[in-house]
């Protein structure tokens, strides 16, 4: 009996109210949020890295076609397309609500709460069920330093991408336009069917909305997920086949891996410990340079600089301490295109110049981690459960 009453309360009281909140939020603010997400996905590597770390992305968003893609263009198109579809359907559903000034204003207020629910459910992963191992890895991820969406600062970011400022301005105008469109449609309908002149109602006043960018607080390069491995060996030739582990079991090797995918991406044995000048001889000039403070990265406790490099199709983060020595490397883009499954982590480590490291200390459906592999921390993660490896993080322990 109690179960029936609870279900009845949920279906007839709670769920309809939540539906109205969410529909109002998507109708008024969904397109704005999608537009901002698409622009950031296209222009900010930091935003893309943050998005992939969210629990909601792994359990929900990544299952949508295009959302798990490592291509910034495909991710931006998918984000904007889904936002446009759900916003249009929600607006058509609530068109009558927006036809009157009083109800439109109420919908605008309720929509703010609704859009928060949407972001929390889809991105932050509210209500997502996780295994105990996944929860352990999630708790580790939450202790990482926060990576900024704009490592070089928002002013520098806007100078490099001046059109983004116009998009942000447009995203604030669109909610008012959506509400005003409902009033305009209602007014035109009344003019068409009423023989006497009617007064066209003015569009509702624009209400101050919280900037969507503020909800996109990003995590910095994973802190406790660092990663390098055991003895790092140098090699400039395609990676050799893997050897047998001490327990006598063969380490998993990928089958039918394309030959071009076996080339060395970056030799971490040469990068970690090298000064900035030597690293830039190997990787070229950085795309971005951002400083981080004391305690923001566990493996570099005194703070330093994070530099972004482009090596072929791969985007790398290299962390330097205050003495200008490289302390860690992380691939943040390009790796998922090679199609490695989580079981193929030995091949990925070989492509990073890392030798045998033994079995990982922590295993989860979407990642593996070594807490201390011969003096290094290693973290490897996939873009979704059962998906492809998208990042490898290798840091030397202090």
N, C-alpha and C positions, 0 to 999 in steps of 0.2 A: 504493500500500500504506500509506504513512504517513498519507495523507488518510483512508483507511478506518479505521485504528487510532485516529486522532484523533476521528473522528465516533463510533466505538464507545465510546470513553472518555467523550465528552460525554453520549451518550444513556443509557449504562448506569451511569455513576458520578456525573458532575457534575450533570446535570439532575434526576435523582431526589432528590439531596440538597438542591438548591436548592428543588425543589418542596415537600419536607417542611418546610424552613425557612419558606417563604412561607405555606404552608397553616397551619402552627402560629401564625405571627404574625397572620394574618387571623382565625383562629378565636378567639384569645384577646384580641387588641388591636385588631382591625380596627374593631369597632363603637365602641370608645372613641375611636379616632382620627377616625372619621367623625362622631361626635357633636361632638367639639371643632371639627372643620373646619366643620360646619354652623352651630354657634353663632358662631364667628368670622366666617363669611361673612355671617351675618345682622346682626352688631352692629359689625364693625370694617371701615371703609373701607380702612385700612392693610393688613389681611390680604388683602382682595380685590385691591388694587393689586399687592401682592407676588406673589400667586398667578399673576396674568396675565403677570408678567415671567419666570416660570420656563420653561426650555427644554422640560421634560417636559410642561408644560401645553399649550404650542403644538403639540408633535408627537404627544401622546397624549391627555391628559385632555380637551382642548377638542373632540375628535372625538366624545365621548359626548354624547348629547342632554341639554341643560340645563346642561352644565358651562361652555359659552361664554356663557351669558346674563349680561347686565349687571344683571339684577334680583337683589338679595340674597336674596329669598325663594325664587326658583326655584333659584338656586345652592345654597342651604342644603338644600332638599328633595332636589335631585339628589345632593348629596354624601352625605346620610344614607341615601338609598335604595340607592345603589350599595354603600355600606359594609355596610348590613344584609344585602343579598343575598349578597355574597361571604363575609361572616363566617358567615352561617348555613350556606351550602354547605360551607365549610371545616370548620366544627364538626361537621356531620353526617358528613363524610368521615373525620374523626379522632376520632369519638365513642368508639371502642374504646380509643384511646390515652389519652383522659382518664378511662377507667373504672378505672385503677389509679393509686395514689398516686405510685409511682416514675416511671412513664412520663409522668404529667401534669406532674410537676415538671420533667422533662427537656424536655418540649414547651414549657413556659413559658420556659425559658432559651433554647432554640433559636428560639422565636417572636420574642424581642427582636431577634435578628439578621435574622430574616425580615421584620419590619415595617420595619426600616431599608432593606432591599433594595427593598421595595414603594415607600416614600417616594422613595428615590433614583431608581428607574426611572420612576415615574409623574409625579413633580413636578420633581425636579432634572434629569431627562432623561438619566440614565446610559445610554450605548450608543446614543443618538439620533444619526443621521447628519445632518449639516448641510453646506450648501454653503460655499465659501470666503467669500462675501460675508456669509452669515448668521453665520459664525464671527467675522468682523470686527466685526459689530454686537454679537454676544454678548460679545466681549472688551471692547467699549466699555461695555456695560451693566454688566459686572462691576466696572468702575472707578467706578461711581456711589456716592454716599454711601448708607449704609444707612438706609432708612426704617423706622421702628418700627411694629410692628403696633398698639401702643398709644401714639400720639404724646403723649398727655397723662399717661402713666405708668400702670402696671398698677393701682396702688391707686385712682387716679381712675376708671379704666375699670371696675373692679369696683364702685365706689360707684354709678356710673351704671347698671350692669347687674348688680344683686345676684344674679340667678338664675344668672349664669355661674359663680359660685363653687360653687353646688350641682351644676351640670353637670360641672365639673372634678372635684369629689369623686366623683360618680357614675362618671366615666370611669375612676377608679382602682379602684372597687369591681367594675366589670363583668368584668375579666379573672379575678378570683377567683371571681365568680359563674359564669362560663362553665366554668372548671375544676371547680368544685364540682358543677355540674349534671351533668357527665359521671359523677362518682362517685356521685351520687344515682341516676341512671338505671341504672348498673350494679348498685347495691345493690338497687334495686327489682326488677330482672330476676332477680337471684339469689334473692330472697325468693319470687318467683312460681314458680320452677321447682325449688327445693330443698326437700325435705320437712323437713329439720332447720333450726332457727333459724340464721341467719347474722348475722355482726357487720357492721353498717353502718360502712364506713370513713369516717374524718373527712376533711373537705375539706382540701386541701393548704394549707399556710401561705402567706399572702400574701407575695409577694416584692416587694422595692422596685423599682419601675419608673421609668425616666427619664420625667420629665414631658413629655407630648407637646408642650406649649407650647414647650419648649426647642428642638424641631426646626423651629419655624416662624420662624426668624430672618428678618426681612424687610428688603428693600432700601428705602432712602428714595427720594424723588422722583429720578428718573434724573438722574445727574450730568452726564455728557457728552452727554446726549440733549436738551439744552435746546432752547428754541425760540421765537423770534419771527421776524419776517421783516423785510423791507425797510421802505421808508417805510410807516408805519402811518397809515391814513387813518380819520377819524372818520365814522361813518354811523349813523343811527338808523332808516333805512328798510331794507326787504329788500335783500339783497346784489345788486349789479348783476352782469350777465354778465361773464365774464372776457375779457380782451383778448388780442391776439396777441403771442407772445413775440418778442424781437429777431431770432430766427432765421427768423421768418416762419411758424412752425408754430403752430397754435392749441393753447392749453392745454386739456387734457381737461376737459370739463364733464359733469356727471351728467345722465342722461336721465330724464325723468319723475320728478324729485325733488319730493316734496310741498311745496306752497307754505309750509306752516307750518315746514318745516325750514330755510328760507332766512333766517329772522330772525337778528339779531345775538345771539350768546350772551353775549359779553363783549367790550368794546372795550379791547384790551390797550394801545392807544396812550394811553388815559386812566389805566389801572391802573398800568402800569409807570412808576416814577418818582414816583408819588403817595404822600403820607404815609398812615399808617394811618387817620386820621380821614376823609380824602377817599375812600379805598377803601371804607370801611364805609358811607359815604353812598351809594355806588353798589351795593354787594353785600349790605349788611345786616350784622348781627352775626355773628361767626364761630361755627361749631359747636365747633371745637377750636382750641387754641393750644398749640404745642409749640416749644421752643427747639432749635436745632442749633448745634454747636460749630464751632470754627475748622477749616477744611479739609474739612468734611463735604459741602459743596456747592461745586463748583468755581467757579460763577459768583458766589457770595457767600462769598469765602474767609475773611472775618473772623467768620463766624457770624451768627446772627440768630434770627428767629422764622418758623415755618411756620403759617399760619392756614388753616383749612378753612371754606369758604363754600358755601351752597346757593343756586343761582340757578335757580329753576324746578326742572326735573328733573335739572339738572346739578350735580355736586359738583366744586368747584374747590379747588386748593391755590394759595395766594399766598405767596411767600417775601419776607420783609422783612429788610433789613440792620439793623445795630445803630443806625443813625440813624433807623430807622422808615420808610425808603423802600422801596416795592415794587420787587423786582428780577426777578421771574419769575412766570409763571402756568402752571398745568397743570390740564387737565380729567382727572379720574380716574374719573368715573361718569356715565352717562346718554347719552354720545355714540353708543355702539354701537347704541342703539335707533333712531337715525336712518337706519341702514343704508347708510352711505357705504363704498364700496370704496376700496382704497388709491389707485387711479387718480384718485379724486375729491378728492385732497388740496387742490387749489386752492379748491374750494368750502368746505372745512372752514376753511382759513385766512381766507377772506373772512368767515366767520361769527365769527372771532376778531378781526376788525378789521385784518387784515393784507393789504397789497397784493401786488404782484408781487415774487417772491423768486428767480426763475430756477429752474433744475433743481436737484434735491437733490444733495449731494456724495456721499452713500452711499445705495445702493438695495439692498433685500433683499426676500425674499418677504413678510415680515411688517412692514416698516417702511421709512421714508425719513428722512434726516437732513441738515440744513444745519449746517456747522461755524461759518460766519461769514456770515450774511445781513444785510449792512448794519449790523453791530454786534450781532447777536443770534444765538443758537443755537436751532435748531428741530428738534424730533423728533416724528414722527407714527408710530403703530404700530397694527396690527390685533390683534384678539383671537385670531387663528390665521391660518395661511397660507391666503390666499384668503378670509378673513373680513372683518368690518366694522371700520372704524376705531373704536378705543375710547378713545384718549388723544391729546392734543396738548400738548406742553410747549414754552413760549416763555420764554427767559431773556435778559436783556441781559448782554453780555460785560463783564467788569470792565475 
